[in-house]
Amino acid sequence: MSNENIRIFREKLNLRVARDPGESYLDHMEIETAFVCVFCFQVNVTLVDASGGPDQEYTEDCQVCCRPNFLRVSVHPSLREAHIEATSP
Ligand SMILES: [Zn+2]
């Protein structure tokens, strides 16, 4: 993703936070989504921190088998949904 897109994303994030002062900060920053463990194929429900940017990569242990999944996270510009692609690290 280009720097320009990241700048637009950050602006939307700020606007959304500023526009709804009645809602908690966390409601805007965390998106509930899921990935399928590459080792045991169980669905892991997880929270993505949207403030980390539109494209994120990190390792998260499976909640079932505890083995590490390398996650590539894409946060939708609406900040309401995120897609996770899990691979073995
Ligand atoms: Zn697993």
PDB file of the backbone (N, CA, C, O) and the ligand in Angstrom, with CONECT records:
HET     ZN  A 101       1
ATOM      1  N   MET A   1       0.862  -1.206   0.000  1.00  0.00           N
ATOM      2  CA  MET A   1       0.000   0.000   0.000  1.00  0.00           C
ATOM      3  C   MET A   1       0.890   1.246   0.000  1.00  0.00           C
ATOM      4  O   MET A   1       1.901   1.285   0.702  1.00  0.00           O
ATOM      5  N   SER A   2       0.520   2.259  -0.782  1.00  0.00           N
ATOM      6  CA  SER A   2       1.357   3.444  -0.917  1.00  0.00           C
ATOM      7  C   SER A   2       1.255   4.349   0.312  1.00  0.00           C
ATOM      8  O   SER A   2       0.326   4.241   1.112  1.00  0.00           O
ATOM      9  N   ASN A   3       2.220   5.228   0.436  1.00  0.00           N
ATOM     10  CA  ASN A   3       2.197   6.182   1.548  1.00  0.00           C
ATOM     11  C   ASN A   3       0.943   7.050   1.516  1.00  0.00           C
ATOM     12  O   ASN A   3       0.392   7.415   2.555  1.00  0.00           O
ATOM     13  N   GLU A   4       0.501   7.374   0.285  1.00  0.00           N
ATOM     14  CA  GLU A   4      -0.695   8.204   0.149  1.00  0.00           C
ATOM     15  C   GLU A   4      -1.914   7.478   0.722  1.00  0.00           C
ATOM     16  O   GLU A   4      -2.724   8.076   1.429  1.00  0.00           O
ATOM     17  N   ASN A   5      -2.035   6.191   0.412  1.00  0.00           N
ATOM     18  CA  ASN A   5      -3.160   5.422   0.938  1.00  0.00           C
ATOM     19  C   ASN A   5      -3.102   5.317   2.456  1.00  0.00           C
ATOM     20  O   ASN A   5      -4.128   5.376   3.133  1.00  0.00           O
ATOM     21  N   ILE A   6      -1.897   5.163   2.979  1.00  0.00           N
ATOM     22  CA  ILE A   6      -1.736   5.082   4.433  1.00  0.00           C
ATOM     23  C   ILE A   6      -2.155   6.410   5.065  1.00  0.00           C
ATOM     24  O   ILE A   6      -2.791   6.429   6.118  1.00  0.00           O
ATOM     25  N   ARG A   7      -1.791   7.527   4.412  1.00  0.00           N
ATOM     26  CA  ARG A   7      -2.166   8.843   4.942  1.00  0.00           C
ATOM     27  C   ARG A   7      -3.704   8.983   4.979  1.00  0.00           C
ATOM     28  O   ARG A   7      -4.271   9.460   5.962  1.00  0.00           O
ATOM     29  N   ILE A   8      -4.365   8.556   3.881  1.00  0.00           N
ATOM     30  CA  ILE A   8      -5.829   8.638   3.813  1.00  0.00           C
ATOM     31  C   ILE A   8      -6.452   7.763   4.896  1.00  0.00           C
ATOM     32  O   ILE A   8      -7.415   8.156   5.554  1.00  0.00           O
ATOM     33  N   PHE A   9      -5.888   6.575   5.069  1.00  0.00           N
ATOM     34  CA  PHE A   9      -6.375   5.645   6.091  1.00  0.00           C
ATOM     35  C   PHE A   9      -6.294   6.278   7.469  1.00  0.00           C
ATOM     36  O   PHE A   9      -7.237   6.200   8.256  1.00  0.00           O
ATOM     37  N   ARG A  10      -5.151   6.912   7.756  1.00  0.00           N
ATOM     38  CA  ARG A  10      -4.954   7.531   9.076  1.00  0.00           C
ATOM     39  C   ARG A  10      -5.969   8.660   9.285  1.00  0.00           C
ATOM     40  O   ARG A  10      -6.501   8.846  10.379  1.00  0.00           O
ATOM     41  N   GLU A  11      -6.222   9.410   8.201  1.00  0.00           N
ATOM     42  CA  GLU A  11      -7.182  10.513   8.309  1.00  0.00           C
ATOM     43  C   GLU A  11      -8.573   9.987   8.614  1.00  0.00           C
ATOM     44  O   GLU A  11      -9.286  10.549   9.446  1.00  0.00           O
ATOM     45  N   LYS A  12      -8.962   8.905   7.941  1.00  0.00           N
ATOM     46  CA  LYS A  12     -10.277   8.310   8.192  1.00  0.00           C
ATOM     47  C   LYS A  12     -10.365   7.832   9.630  1.00  0.00           C
ATOM     48  O   LYS A  12     -11.390   8.000  10.292  1.00  0.00           O
ATOM     49  N   LEU A  13      -9.281   7.234  10.105  1.00  0.00           N
ATOM     50  CA  LEU A  13      -9.234   6.746  11.482  1.00  0.00           C
ATOM     51  C   LEU A  13      -9.465   7.903  12.449  1.00  0.00           C
ATOM     52  O   LEU A  13     -10.253   7.790  13.388  1.00  0.00           O
ATOM     53  N   ASN A  14      -8.779   9.005  12.215  1.00  0.00           N
ATOM     54  CA  ASN A  14      -8.910  10.174  13.090  1.00  0.00           C
ATOM     55  C   ASN A  14     -10.310  10.764  13.015  1.00  0.00           C
ATOM     56  O   ASN A  14     -10.889  11.144  14.033  1.00  0.00           O
ATOM     57  N   LEU A  15     -10.854  10.837  11.787  1.00  0.00           N
ATOM     58  CA  LEU A  15     -12.191  11.398  11.604  1.00  0.00           C
ATOM     59  C   LEU A  15     -13.215  10.575  12.352  1.00  0.00           C
ATOM     60  O   LEU A  15     -14.094  11.113  13.024  1.00  0.00           O
ATOM     61  N   ARG A  16     -13.092   9.248  12.229  1.00  0.00           N
ATOM     62  CA  ARG A  16     -14.072   8.369  12.845  1.00  0.00           C
ATOM     63  C   ARG A  16     -14.028   8.509  14.366  1.00  0.00           C
ATOM     64  O   ARG A  16     -15.062   8.508  15.033  1.00  0.00           O
ATOM     65  N   VAL A  17     -12.828   8.628  14.894  1.00  0.00           N
ATOM     66  CA  VAL A  17     -12.681   8.779  16.336  1.00  0.00           C
ATOM     67  C   VAL A  17     -13.287  10.108  16.783  1.00  0.00           C
ATOM     68  O   VAL A  17     -13.956  10.183  17.814  1.00  0.00           O
ATOM     69  N   ALA A  18     -13.043  11.153  15.995  1.00  0.00           N
ATOM     70  CA  ALA A  18     -13.496  12.489  16.377  1.00  0.00           C
ATOM     71  C   ALA A  18     -15.010  12.639  16.236  1.00  0.00           C
ATOM     72  O   ALA A  18     -15.641  13.396  16.974  1.00  0.00           O
ATOM     73  N   ARG A  19     -15.594  11.896  15.260  1.00  0.00           N
ATOM     74  CA  ARG A  19     -16.990  12.115  14.912  1.00  0.00           C
ATOM     75  C   ARG A  19     -17.947  11.538  15.952  1.00  0.00           C
ATOM     76  O   ARG A  19     -19.046  12.059  16.140  1.00  0.00           O
ATOM     77  N   ASP A  20     -17.540  10.479  16.619  1.00  0.00           N
ATOM     78  CA  ASP A  20     -18.433   9.786  17.547  1.00  0.00           C
ATOM     79  C   ASP A  20     -17.874   9.822  18.966  1.00  0.00           C
ATOM     80  O   ASP A  20     -17.398   8.805  19.471  1.00  0.00           O
ATOM     81  N   PRO A  21     -17.927  10.965  19.599  1.00  0.00           N
ATOM     82  CA  PRO A  21     -17.306  11.065  20.920  1.00  0.00           C
ATOM     83  C   PRO A  21     -18.000  10.216  21.975  1.00  0.00           C
ATOM     84  O   PRO A  21     -17.426   9.938  23.029  1.00  0.00           O
ATOM     85  N   GLY A  22     -19.255   9.796  21.690  1.00  0.00           N
ATOM     86  CA  GLY A  22     -19.985   9.005  22.661  1.00  0.00           C
ATOM     87  C   GLY A  22     -19.516   7.563  22.750  1.00  0.00           C
ATOM     88  O   GLY A  22     -19.743   6.888  23.754  1.00  0.00           O
ATOM     89  N   GLU A  23     -18.855   7.092  21.687  1.00  0.00           N
ATOM     90  CA  GLU A  23     -18.412   5.707  21.683  1.00  0.00           C
ATOM     91  C   GLU A  23     -16.999   5.604  22.239  1.00  0.00           C
ATOM     92  O   GLU A  23     -16.206   6.543  22.168  1.00  0.00           O
ATOM     93  N   SER A  24     -16.719   4.455  22.785  1.00  0.00           N
ATOM     94  CA  SER A  24     -15.406   4.302  23.406  1.00  0.00           C
ATOM     95  C   SER A  24     -14.316   4.191  22.338  1.00  0.00           C
ATOM     96  O   SER A  24     -14.573   3.793  21.202  1.00  0.00           O
ATOM     97  N   TYR A  25     -13.130   4.543  22.722  1.00  0.00           N
ATOM     98  CA  TYR A  25     -11.978   4.494  21.838  1.00  0.00           C
ATOM     99  C   TYR A  25     -11.773   3.077  21.294  1.00  0.00           C
ATOM    100  O   TYR A  25     -11.475   2.890  20.114  1.00  0.00           O
ATOM    101  N   LEU A  26     -11.935   2.095  22.161  1.00  0.00           N
ATOM    102  CA  LEU A  26     -11.657   0.713  21.758  1.00  0.00           C
ATOM    103  C   LEU A  26     -12.605   0.220  20.676  1.00  0.00           C
ATOM    104  O   LEU A  26     -12.219  -0.597  19.840  1.00  0.00           O
ATOM    105  N   ASP A  27     -13.845   0.711  20.682  1.00  0.00           N
ATOM    106  CA  ASP A  27     -14.800   0.285  19.666  1.00  0.00           C
ATOM    107  C   ASP A  27     -14.294   0.591  18.266  1.00  0.00           C
ATOM    108  O   ASP A  27     -14.594  -0.129  17.314  1.00  0.00           O
ATOM    109  N   HIS A  28     -13.532   1.658  18.150  1.00  0.00           N
ATOM    110  CA  HIS A  28     -13.047   2.057  16.826  1.00  0.00           C
ATOM    111  C   HIS A  28     -11.780   1.334  16.448  1.00  0.00           C
ATOM    112  O   HIS A  28     -11.494   1.132  15.268  1.00  0.00           O
ATOM    113  N   MET A  29     -11.027   0.950  17.442  1.00  0.00           N
ATOM    114  CA  MET A  29      -9.691   0.452  17.170  1.00  0.00           C
ATOM    115  C   MET A  29      -9.633  -1.059  16.993  1.00  0.00           C
ATOM    116  O   MET A  29      -8.730  -1.574  16.333  1.00  0.00           O
ATOM    117  N   GLU A  30     -10.592  -1.772  17.580  1.00  0.00           N
ATOM    118  CA  GLU A  30     -10.500  -3.226  17.529  1.00  0.00           C
ATOM    119  C   GLU A  30     -11.610  -3.808  16.669  1.00  0.00           C
ATOM    120  O   GLU A  30     -12.788  -3.499  16.849  1.00  0.00           O
ATOM    121  N   ILE A  31     -11.208  -4.659  15.730  1.00  0.00           N
ATOM    122  CA  ILE A  31     -12.146  -5.292  14.810  1.00  0.00           C
ATOM    123  C   ILE A  31     -12.116  -6.790  15.085  1.00  0.00           C
ATOM    124  O   ILE A  31     -11.061  -7.422  15.032  1.00  0.00           O
ATOM    125  N   GLU A  32     -13.286  -7.351  15.379  1.00  0.00           N
ATOM    126  CA  GLU A  32     -13.324  -8.796  15.622  1.00  0.00           C
ATOM    127  C   GLU A  32     -13.332  -9.534  14.294  1.00  0.00           C
ATOM    128  O   GLU A  32     -14.177  -9.280  13.436  1.00  0.00           O
ATOM    129  N   THR A  33     -12.396 -10.440  14.134  1.00  0.00           N
ATOM    130  CA  THR A  33     -12.339 -11.238  12.916  1.00  0.00           C
ATOM    131  C   THR A  33     -11.768 -12.607  13.267  1.00  0.00           C
ATOM    132  O   THR A  33     -11.552 -12.904  14.442  1.00  0.00           O
ATOM    133  N   ALA A  34     -11.524 -13.433  12.271  1.00  0.00           N
ATOM    134  CA  ALA A  34     -11.096 -14.801  12.557  1.00  0.00           C
ATOM    135  C   ALA A  34     -10.106 -15.288  11.510  1.00  0.00           C
ATOM    136  O   ALA A  34     -10.078 -14.804  10.378  1.00  0.00           O
ATOM    137  N   PHE A  35      -9.295 -16.256  11.917  1.00  0.00           N
ATOM    138  CA  PHE A  35      -8.431 -16.946  10.957  1.00  0.00           C
ATOM    139  C   PHE A  35      -8.477 -18.439  11.253  1.00  0.00           C
ATOM    140  O   PHE A  35      -8.832 -18.866  12.352  1.00  0.00           O
ATOM    141  N   VAL A  36      -8.106 -19.228  10.233  1.00  0.00           N
ATOM    142  CA  VAL A  36      -8.065 -20.678  10.402  1.00  0.00           C
ATOM    143  C   VAL A  36      -6.620 -21.080  10.646  1.00  0.00           C
ATOM    144  O   VAL A  36      -5.736 -20.760   9.851  1.00  0.00           O
ATOM    145  N   CYS A  37      -6.384 -21.782  11.750  1.00  0.00           N
ATOM    146  CA  CYS A  37      -5.035 -22.218  12.103  1.00  0.00           C
ATOM    147  C   CYS A  37      -4.464 -23.093  10.982  1.00  0.00           C
ATOM    148  O   CYS A  37      -5.143 -23.997  10.495  1.00  0.00           O
ATOM    149  N   VAL A  38      -3.216 -22.826  10.572  1.00  0.00           N
ATOM    150  CA  VAL A  38      -2.610 -23.609   9.487  1.00  0.00           C
ATOM    151  C   VAL A  38      -2.194 -24.998   9.970  1.00  0.00           C
ATOM    152  O   VAL A  38      -1.915 -25.875   9.151  1.00  0.00           O
ATOM    153  N   PHE A  39      -2.149 -25.208  11.272  1.00  0.00           N
ATOM    154  CA  PHE A  39      -1.712 -26.499  11.809  1.00  0.00           C
ATOM    155  C   PHE A  39      -2.890 -27.427  12.114  1.00  0.00           C
ATOM    156  O   PHE A  39      -2.886 -28.587  11.702  1.00  0.00           O
ATOM    157  N   CYS A  40      -3.904 -26.920  12.838  1.00  0.00           N
ATOM    158  CA  CYS A  40      -5.001 -27.798  13.279  1.00  0.00           C
ATOM    159  C   CYS A  40      -6.336 -27.438  12.618  1.00  0.00           C
ATOM    160  O   CYS A  40      -7.340 -28.111  12.849  1.00  0.00           O
ATOM    161  N   PHE A  41      -6.351 -26.384  11.799  1.00  0.00           N
ATOM    162  CA  PHE A  41      -7.530 -25.984  11.020  1.00  0.00           C
ATOM    163  C   PHE A  41      -8.718 -25.558  11.881  1.00  0.00           C
ATOM    164  O   PHE A  41      -9.854 -25.550  11.407  1.00  0.00           O
ATOM    165  N   GLN A  42      -8.467 -25.206  13.133  1.00  0.00           N
ATOM    166  CA  GLN A  42      -9.530 -24.675  13.972  1.00  0.00           C
ATOM    167  C   GLN A  42      -9.654 -23.168  13.727  1.00  0.00           C
ATOM    168  O   GLN A  42      -8.669 -22.488  13.441  1.00  0.00           O
ATOM    169  N   VAL A  43     -10.879 -22.665  13.846  1.00  0.00           N
ATOM    170  CA  VAL A  43     -11.116 -21.237  13.669  1.00  0.00           C
ATOM    171  C   VAL A  43     -10.744 -20.505  14.956  1.00  0.00           C
ATOM    172  O   VAL A  43     -11.217 -20.850  16.038  1.00  0.00           O
ATOM    173  N   ASN A  44      -9.903 -19.506  14.824  1.00  0.00           N
ATOM    174  CA  ASN A  44      -9.510 -18.657  15.946  1.00  0.00           C
ATOM    175  C   ASN A  44     -10.158 -17.291  15.769  1.00  0.00           C
ATOM    176  O   ASN A  44      -9.882 -16.597  14.790  1.00  0.00           O
ATOM    177  N   VAL A  45     -11.011 -16.902  16.697  1.00  0.00           N
ATOM    178  CA  VAL A  45     -11.577 -15.553  16.675  1.00  0.00           C
ATOM    179  C   VAL A  45     -10.575 -14.639  17.372  1.00  0.00           C
ATOM    180  O   VAL A  45     -10.099 -14.944  18.466  1.00  0.00           O
ATOM    181  N   THR A  46     -10.261 -13.526  16.737  1.00  0.00           N
ATOM    182  CA  THR A  46      -9.243 -12.642  17.287  1.00  0.00           C
ATOM    183  C   THR A  46      -9.623 -11.190  17.043  1.00  0.00           C
ATOM    184  O   THR A  46     -10.504 -10.896  16.235  1.00  0.00           O
ATOM    185  N   LEU A  47      -8.964 -10.303  17.734  1.00  0.00           N
ATOM    186  CA  LEU A  47      -9.201  -8.872  17.557  1.00  0.00           C
ATOM    187  C   LEU A  47      -8.024  -8.247  16.833  1.00  0.00           C
ATOM    188  O   LEU A  47      -6.868  -8.450  17.205  1.00  0.00           O
ATOM    189  N   VAL A  48      -8.334  -7.477  15.786  1.00  0.00           N
ATOM    190  CA  VAL A  48      -7.311  -6.745  15.054  1.00  0.00           C
ATOM    191  C   VAL A  48      -7.324  -5.301  15.532  1.00  0.00           C
ATOM    192  O   VAL A  48      -8.378  -4.670  15.618  1.00  0.00           O
ATOM    193  N   ASP A  49      -6.155  -4.795  15.838  1.00  0.00           N
ATOM    194  CA  ASP A  49      -6.034  -3.394  16.266  1.00  0.00           C
ATOM    195  C   ASP A  49      -5.891  -2.518  15.026  1.00  0.00           C
ATOM    196  O   ASP A  49      -4.822  -2.459  14.419  1.00  0.00           O
ATOM    197  N   ALA A  50      -6.984  -1.832  14.653  1.00  0.00           N
ATOM    198  CA  ALA A  50      -6.992  -1.029  13.429  1.00  0.00           C
ATOM    199  C   ALA A  50      -6.007   0.130  13.481  1.00  0.00           C
ATOM    200  O   ALA A  50      -5.579   0.633  12.442  1.00  0.00           O
ATOM    201  N   SER A  51      -5.650   0.552  14.681  1.00  0.00           N
ATOM    202  CA  SER A  51      -4.711   1.675  14.781  1.00  0.00           C
ATOM    203  C   SER A  51      -3.305   1.274  14.348  1.00  0.00           C
ATOM    204  O   SER A  51      -2.436   2.129  14.178  1.00  0.00           O
ATOM    205  N   GLY A  52      -3.084  -0.031  14.170  1.00  0.00           N
ATOM    206  CA  GLY A  52      -1.781  -0.509  13.703  1.00  0.00           C
ATOM    207  C   GLY A  52      -1.563  -0.285  12.212  1.00  0.00           C
ATOM    208  O   GLY A  52      -0.467  -0.522  11.706  1.00  0.00           O
ATOM    209  N   GLY A  53      -2.602   0.170  11.500  1.00  0.00           N
ATOM    210  CA  GLY A  53      -2.454   0.475  10.084  1.00  0.00           C
ATOM    211  C   GLY A  53      -3.244  -0.480   9.211  1.00  0.00           C
ATOM    212  O   GLY A  53      -3.756  -1.488   9.698  1.00  0.00           O
ATOM    213  N   PRO A  54      -3.352  -0.167   7.893  1.00  0.00           N
ATOM    214  CA  PRO A  54      -4.177  -0.958   6.979  1.00  0.00           C
ATOM    215  C   PRO A  54      -3.588  -2.330   6.661  1.00  0.00           C
ATOM    216  O   PRO A  54      -4.324  -3.266   6.348  1.00  0.00           O
ATOM    217  N   ASP A  55      -2.268  -2.451   6.741  1.00  0.00           N
ATOM    218  CA  ASP A  55      -1.614  -3.733   6.471  1.00  0.00           C
ATOM    219  C   ASP A  55      -0.712  -4.070   7.642  1.00  0.00           C
ATOM    220  O   ASP A  55       0.191  -3.304   7.980  1.00  0.00           O
ATOM    221  N   GLN A  56      -0.954  -5.208   8.254  1.00  0.00           N
ATOM    222  CA  GLN A  56      -0.158  -5.597   9.430  1.00  0.00           C
ATOM    223  C   GLN A  56       0.297  -7.040   9.276  1.00  0.00           C
ATOM    224  O   GLN A  56      -0.380  -7.853   8.645  1.00  0.00           O
ATOM    225  N   GLU A  57       1.435  -7.346   9.850  1.00  0.00           N
ATOM    226  CA  GLU A  57       1.944  -8.714   9.871  1.00  0.00           C
ATOM    227  C   GLU A  57       2.445  -9.014  11.275  1.00  0.00           C
ATOM    228  O   GLU A  57       3.246  -8.263  11.831  1.00  0.00           O
ATOM    229  N   TYR A  58       1.973 -10.110  11.842  1.00  0.00           N
ATOM    230  CA  TYR A  58       2.473 -10.519  13.138  1.00  0.00           C
ATOM    231  C   TYR A  58       2.179 -11.995  13.367  1.00  0.00           C
ATOM    232  O   TYR A  58       1.427 -12.620  12.619  1.00  0.00           O
ATOM    233  N   THR A  59       2.777 -12.527  14.398  1.00  0.00           N
ATOM    234  CA  THR A  59       2.607 -13.939  14.726  1.00  0.00           C
ATOM    235  C   THR A  59       1.686 -14.051  15.935  1.00  0.00           C
ATOM    236  O   THR A  59       1.846 -13.339  16.926  1.00  0.00           O
ATOM    237  N   GLU A  60       0.718 -14.964  15.833  1.00  0.00           N
ATOM    238  CA  GLU A  60      -0.197 -15.188  16.955  1.00  0.00           C
ATOM    239  C   GLU A  60      -0.343 -16.690  17.167  1.00  0.00           C
ATOM    240  O   GLU A  60      -0.516 -17.448  16.212  1.00  0.00           O
ATOM    241  N   ASP A  61      -0.273 -17.112  18.429  1.00  0.00           N
ATOM    242  CA  ASP A  61      -0.395 -18.536  18.727  1.00  0.00           C
ATOM    243  C   ASP A  61      -1.844 -18.975  18.607  1.00  0.00           C
ATOM    244  O   ASP A  61      -2.760 -18.257  19.007  1.00  0.00           O
ATOM    245  N   CYS A  62      -2.040 -20.172  18.047  1.00  0.00           N
ATOM    246  CA  CYS A  62      -3.382 -20.747  17.936  1.00  0.00           C
ATOM    247  C   CYS A  62      -3.960 -20.961  19.331  1.00  0.00           C
ATOM    248  O   CYS A  62      -3.267 -21.416  20.241  1.00  0.00           O
ATOM    249  N   GLN A  63      -5.247 -20.625  19.484  1.00  0.00           N
ATOM    250  CA  GLN A  63      -5.904 -20.776  20.790  1.00  0.00           C
ATOM    251  C   GLN A  63      -6.189 -22.248  21.104  1.00  0.00           C
ATOM    252  O   GLN A  63      -6.466 -22.593  22.252  1.00  0.00           O
ATOM    253  N   VAL A  64      -6.122 -23.108  20.097  1.00  0.00           N
ATOM    254  CA  VAL A  64      -6.420 -24.530  20.292  1.00  0.00           C
ATOM    255  C   VAL A  64      -5.137 -25.354  20.449  1.00  0.00           C
ATOM    256  O   VAL A  64      -4.990 -26.080  21.432  1.00  0.00           O
ATOM    257  N   CYS A  65      -4.209 -25.249  19.491  1.00  0.00           N
ATOM    258  CA  CYS A  65      -3.011 -26.096  19.524  1.00  0.00           C
ATOM    259  C   CYS A  65      -1.763 -25.333  19.966  1.00  0.00           C
ATOM    260  O   CYS A  65      -0.699 -25.928  20.137  1.00  0.00           O
ATOM    261  N   CYS A  66      -1.890 -24.020  20.150  1.00  0.00           N
ATOM    262  CA  CYS A  66      -0.811 -23.167  20.668  1.00  0.00           C
ATOM    263  C   CYS A  66       0.378 -23.010  19.721  1.00  0.00           C
ATOM    264  O   CYS A  66       1.412 -22.473  20.118  1.00  0.00           O
ATOM    265  N   ARG A  67       0.246 -23.468  18.487  1.00  0.00           N
ATOM    266  CA  ARG A  67       1.357 -23.285  17.557  1.00  0.00           C
ATOM    267  C   ARG A  67       1.245 -21.919  16.875  1.00  0.00           C
ATOM    268  O   ARG A  67       0.142 -21.408  16.678  1.00  0.00           O
ATOM    269  N   PRO A  68       2.396 -21.330  16.516  1.00  0.00           N
ATOM    270  CA  PRO A  68       2.376 -19.957  15.998  1.00  0.00           C
ATOM    271  C   PRO A  68       1.910 -19.875  14.547  1.00  0.00           C
ATOM    272  O   PRO A  68       2.400 -20.604  13.685  1.00  0.00           O
ATOM    273  N   ASN A  69       0.979 -18.997  14.295  1.00  0.00           N
ATOM    274  CA  ASN A  69       0.519 -18.687  12.946  1.00  0.00           C
ATOM    275  C   ASN A  69       1.041 -17.308  12.566  1.00  0.00           C
ATOM    276  O   ASN A  69       0.917 -16.355  13.336  1.00  0.00           O
ATOM    277  N   PHE A  70       1.630 -17.207  11.365  1.00  0.00           N
ATOM    278  CA  PHE A  70       2.043 -15.896  10.873  1.00  0.00           C
ATOM    279  C   PHE A  70       0.849 -15.274  10.150  1.00  0.00           C
ATOM    280  O   PHE A  70       0.330 -15.840   9.188  1.00  0.00           O
ATOM    281  N   LEU A  71       0.423 -14.116  10.620  1.00  0.00           N
ATOM    282  CA  LEU A  71      -0.799 -13.495  10.099  1.00  0.00           C
ATOM    283  C   LEU A  71      -0.485 -12.269   9.249  1.00  0.00           C
ATOM    284  O   LEU A  71       0.290 -11.399   9.647  1.00  0.00           O
ATOM    285  N   ARG A  72      -1.101 -12.219   8.074  1.00  0.00           N
ATOM    286  CA  ARG A  72      -1.084 -10.999   7.264  1.00  0.00           C
ATOM    287  C   ARG A  72      -2.490 -10.415   7.347  1.00  0.00           C
ATOM    288  O   ARG A  72      -3.458 -11.030   6.900  1.00  0.00           O
ATOM    289  N   VAL A  73      -2.588  -9.229   7.921  1.00  0.00           N
ATOM    290  CA  VAL A  73      -3.879  -8.616   8.195  1.00  0.00           C
ATOM    291  C   VAL A  73      -4.098  -7.428   7.259  1.00  0.00           C
ATOM    292  O   VAL A  73      -3.231  -6.565   7.121  1.00  0.00           O
ATOM    293  N   SER A  74      -5.261  -7.397   6.621  1.00  0.00           N
ATOM    294  CA  SER A  74      -5.659  -6.238   5.820  1.00  0.00           C
ATOM    295  C   SER A  74      -6.897  -5.627   6.457  1.00  0.00           C
ATOM    296  O   SER A  74      -7.942  -6.271   6.537  1.00  0.00           O
ATOM    297  N   VAL A  75      -6.781  -4.397   6.906  1.00  0.00           N
ATOM    298  CA  VAL A  75      -7.920  -3.708   7.508  1.00  0.00           C
ATOM    299  C   VAL A  75      -8.667  -2.968   6.407  1.00  0.00           C
ATOM    300  O   VAL A  75      -8.079  -2.181   5.665  1.00  0.00           O
ATOM    301  N   HIS A  76      -9.963  -3.228   6.309  1.00  0.00           N
ATOM    302  CA  HIS A  76     -10.794  -2.566   5.297  1.00  0.00           C
ATOM    303  C   HIS A  76     -10.862  -1.070   5.598  1.00  0.00           C
ATOM    304  O   HIS A  76     -10.912  -0.675   6.763  1.00  0.00           O
ATOM    305  N   PRO A  77     -10.864  -0.223   4.540  1.00  0.00           N
ATOM    306  CA  PRO A  77     -10.901   1.233   4.780  1.00  0.00           C
ATOM    307  C   PRO A  77     -12.089   1.699   5.620  1.00  0.00           C
ATOM    308  O   PRO A  77     -12.018   2.765   6.230  1.00  0.00           O
ATOM    309  N   SER A  78     -13.175   0.931   5.667  1.00  0.00           N
ATOM    310  CA  SER A  78     -14.320   1.292   6.511  1.00  0.00           C
ATOM    311  C   SER A  78     -13.993   1.160   7.992  1.00  0.00           C
ATOM    312  O   SER A  78     -14.711   1.690   8.840  1.00  0.00           O
ATOM    313  N   LEU A  79     -12.898   0.448   8.305  1.00  0.00           N
ATOM    314  CA  LEU A  79     -12.480   0.158   9.685  1.00  0.00           C
ATOM    315  C   LEU A  79     -13.495  -0.710  10.410  1.00  0.00           C
ATOM    316  O   LEU A  79     -13.473  -0.794  11.638  1.00  0.00           O
ATOM    317  N   ARG A  80     -14.376  -1.350   9.672  1.00  0.00           N
ATOM    318  CA  ARG A  80     -15.385  -2.214  10.290  1.00  0.00           C
ATOM    319  C   ARG A  80     -15.043  -3.682  10.112  1.00  0.00           C
ATOM    320  O   ARG A  80     -15.577  -4.533  10.823  1.00  0.00           O
ATOM    321  N   GLU A  81     -14.156  -3.991   9.167  1.00  0.00           N
ATOM    322  CA  GLU A  81     -13.813  -5.390   8.956  1.00  0.00           C
ATOM    323  C   GLU A  81     -12.352  -5.524   8.578  1.00  0.00           C
ATOM    324  O   GLU A  81     -11.722  -4.583   8.095  1.00  0.00           O
ATOM    325  N   ALA A  82     -11.838  -6.706   8.809  1.00  0.00           N
ATOM    326  CA  ALA A  82     -10.454  -6.985   8.483  1.00  0.00           C
ATOM    327  C   ALA A  82     -10.355  -8.407   7.943  1.00  0.00           C
ATOM    328  O   ALA A  82     -11.115  -9.291   8.337  1.00  0.00           O
ATOM    329  N   HIS A  83      -9.404  -8.609   7.036  1.00  0.00           N
ATOM    330  CA  HIS A  83      -9.180  -9.942   6.486  1.00  0.00           C
ATOM    331  C   HIS A  83      -7.838 -10.451   6.977  1.00  0.00           C
ATOM    332  O   HIS A  83      -6.853  -9.713   6.973  1.00  0.00           O
ATOM    333  N   ILE A  84      -7.791 -11.705   7.399  1.00  0.00           N
ATOM    334  CA  ILE A  84      -6.537 -12.282   7.878  1.00  0.00           C
ATOM    335  C   ILE A  84      -6.181 -13.487   7.010  1.00  0.00           C
ATOM    336  O   ILE A  84      -7.004 -14.364   6.748  1.00  0.00           O
ATOM    337  N   GLU A  85      -4.924 -13.493   6.577  1.00  0.00           N
ATOM    338  CA  GLU A  85      -4.391 -14.656   5.866  1.00  0.00           C
ATOM    339  C   GLU A  85      -3.342 -15.274   6.772  1.00  0.00           C
ATOM    340  O   GLU A  85      -2.356 -14.622   7.115  1.00  0.00           O
ATOM    341  N   ALA A  86      -3.544 -16.525   7.161  1.00  0.00           N
ATOM    342  CA  ALA A  86      -2.605 -17.194   8.056  1.00  0.00           C
ATOM    343  C   ALA A  86      -1.700 -18.132   7.274  1.00  0.00           C
ATOM    344  O   ALA A  86      -2.158 -18.869   6.401  1.00  0.00           O
ATOM    345  N   THR A  87      -0.398 -18.100   7.598  1.00  0.00           N
ATOM    346  CA  THR A  87       0.554 -19.031   7.006  1.00  0.00           C
ATOM    347  C   THR A  87       1.446 -19.541   8.133  1.00  0.00           C
ATOM    348  O   THR A  87       1.436 -18.988   9.233  1.00  0.00           O
ATOM    349  N   SER A  88       2.212 -20.585   7.866  1.00  0.00           N
ATOM    350  CA  SER A  88       3.153 -21.015   8.886  1.00  0.00           C
ATOM    351  C   SER A  88       4.372 -20.108   8.837  1.00  0.00           C
ATOM    352  O   SER A  88       4.829 -19.750   7.751  1.00  0.00           O
ATOM    353  N   PRO A  89       4.903 -19.734   9.986  1.00  0.00           N
ATOM    354  CA  PRO A  89       5.981 -18.744  10.038  1.00  0.00           C
ATOM    355  C   PRO A  89       7.314 -19.306   9.493  1.00  0.00           C
ATOM    356  O   PRO A  89       8.319 -18.596   9.468  1.00  0.00           O
TER     357      PRO A  89
HETATM  358 ZN    ZN A 101      -4.056 -24.687  15.858  1.00  0.00          ZN2+
END
